[in-house]
Amino acid sequence: LKMLHGCPVVCKRYYFGYQDNYAYIVMELLQTGSLSKVREEGRSPRLAGMVGLEMLRCIRIIHSLGIIHRDIKPSNFGFPAKRRRPYEC
């Protein structure tokens, strides 16, 4: 997790630890929701394509750090409150 600290496409991580048999992470709350919410709202196909390209960009950055995400799905992509583009993940 340390290698993701400061990564521009990963939400901020404040703390992580273990309690009994459980691991936990305290991270930034993305109040604008996830990609699943956008999909449910029925946005345009053009916006879906832009979001898809942005998702691939994020995955490429994380892979360049040597990390393989094994649970890629719409609900694991969030949107920051202050984004430069309407489709920024």
NUVEX-606882 format. One record per residue (C-alpha): chain; x, y, z. Coordinates in Angstrom, 3 decimals. Layout:
N
mol->A&px->X&py->Y&pz->Z
...
END
This chain:
89
mol->A&px->0.000&py->0.000&pz->0.000
mol->A&px->2.909&py->2.369&pz->0.570
mol->A&px->3.748&py->2.446&pz->-3.129
mol->A&px->0.236&py->3.815&pz->-3.851
mol->A&px->0.694&py->6.754&pz->-1.484
mol->A&px->0.498&py->9.916&pz->-3.559
mol->A&px->-0.607&py->8.062&pz->-6.695
mol->A&px->-2.891&py->10.489&pz->-8.573
mol->A&px->-5.476&py->7.832&pz->-9.500
mol->A&px->-5.896&py->6.228&pz->-6.065
mol->A&px->-8.004&py->7.740&pz->-3.280
mol->A&px->-6.098&py->8.925&pz->-0.230
mol->A&px->-5.335&py->6.310&pz->2.381
mol->A&px->-5.249&py->7.618&pz->5.937
mol->A&px->-4.668&py->4.504&pz->7.989
mol->A&px->-4.699&py->0.734&pz->7.844
mol->A&px->-4.460&py->-1.942&pz->10.464
mol->A&px->-5.687&py->-5.237&pz->11.825
mol->A&px->-8.319&py->-6.063&pz->14.427
mol->A&px->-8.734&py->-9.690&pz->15.436
mol->A&px->-8.826&py->-11.614&pz->12.114
mol->A&px->-9.773&py->-8.591&pz->9.979
mol->A&px->-7.704&py->-6.130&pz->8.005
mol->A&px->-9.107&py->-2.640&pz->7.454
mol->A&px->-8.282&py->0.519&pz->5.539
mol->A&px->-9.437&py->4.064&pz->6.308
mol->A&px->-9.531&py->6.007&pz->3.053
mol->A&px->-10.900&py->9.133&pz->1.439
mol->A&px->-14.665&py->9.228&pz->1.007
mol->A&px->-15.631&py->9.743&pz->-2.639
mol->A&px->-18.972&py->11.488&pz->-2.190
mol->A&px->-19.867&py->11.591&pz->-5.866
mol->A&px->-20.352&py->7.829&pz->-6.027
mol->A&px->-18.925&py->5.102&pz->-8.193
mol->A&px->-19.041&py->4.174&pz->-11.844
mol->A&px->-21.902&py->1.792&pz->-11.030
mol->A&px->-24.043&py->4.807&pz->-10.132
mol->A&px->-23.207&py->6.529&pz->-13.418
mol->A&px->-24.073&py->3.358&pz->-15.329
mol->A&px->-27.430&py->3.114&pz->-13.551
mol->A&px->-28.243&py->6.709&pz->-14.509
mol->A&px->-28.094&py->5.733&pz->-18.190
mol->A&px->-25.527&py->8.256&pz->-19.430
mol->A&px->-24.648&py->8.623&pz->-23.119
mol->A&px->-22.560&py->6.026&pz->-24.997
mol->A&px->-19.984&py->8.746&pz->-25.739
mol->A&px->-19.513&py->9.440&pz->-22.024
mol->A&px->-19.281&py->5.678&pz->-21.383
mol->A&px->-16.428&py->5.499&pz->-23.897
mol->A&px->-14.594&py->8.418&pz->-22.272
mol->A&px->-15.000&py->6.830&pz->-18.839
mol->A&px->-13.736&py->3.505&pz->-20.201
mol->A&px->-10.594&py->5.155&pz->-21.552
mol->A&px->-10.044&py->6.927&pz->-18.242
mol->A&px->-10.400&py->3.606&pz->-16.404
mol->A&px->-7.759&py->2.051&pz->-18.655
mol->A&px->-5.456&py->5.014&pz->-17.948
mol->A&px->-5.867&py->4.454&pz->-14.198
mol->A&px->-5.218&py->0.731&pz->-14.508
mol->A&px->-2.106&py->1.392&pz->-16.620
mol->A&px->-0.707&py->3.732&pz->-13.933
mol->A&px->-1.325&py->1.194&pz->-11.171
mol->A&px->0.227&py->-1.605&pz->-13.261
mol->A&px->3.299&py->0.563&pz->-13.855
mol->A&px->3.816&py->0.492&pz->-10.067
mol->A&px->3.878&py->-3.303&pz->-10.168
mol->A&px->0.387&py->-3.766&pz->-8.725
mol->A&px->-2.201&py->-6.066&pz->-10.273
mol->A&px->-5.792&py->-5.311&pz->-9.236
mol->A&px->-7.723&py->-8.576&pz->-9.188
mol->A&px->-11.219&py->-7.146&pz->-8.752
mol->A&px->-11.783&py->-4.642&pz->-11.554
mol->A&px->-15.462&py->-3.694&pz->-11.736
mol->A&px->-17.524&py->-0.487&pz->-12.001
mol->A&px->-18.155&py->-0.208&pz->-8.257
mol->A&px->-14.386&py->-0.098&pz->-7.616
mol->A&px->-13.975&py->3.100&pz->-9.633
mol->A&px->-14.967&py->6.287&pz->-7.848
mol->A&px->-15.068&py->9.906&pz->-8.872
mol->A&px->-13.302&py->12.665&pz->-6.932
mol->A&px->-15.438&py->15.648&pz->-5.872
mol->A&px->-13.017&py->18.054&pz->-7.600
mol->A&px->-12.307&py->16.609&pz->-11.019
mol->A&px->-10.869&py->18.313&pz->-14.061
mol->A&px->-13.032&py->16.366&pz->-16.511
mol->A&px->-16.609&py->15.088&pz->-16.040
mol->A&px->-15.415&py->11.510&pz->-16.575
mol->A&px->-12.290&py->11.558&pz->-14.417
mol->A&px->-11.958&py->8.499&pz->-12.161
END
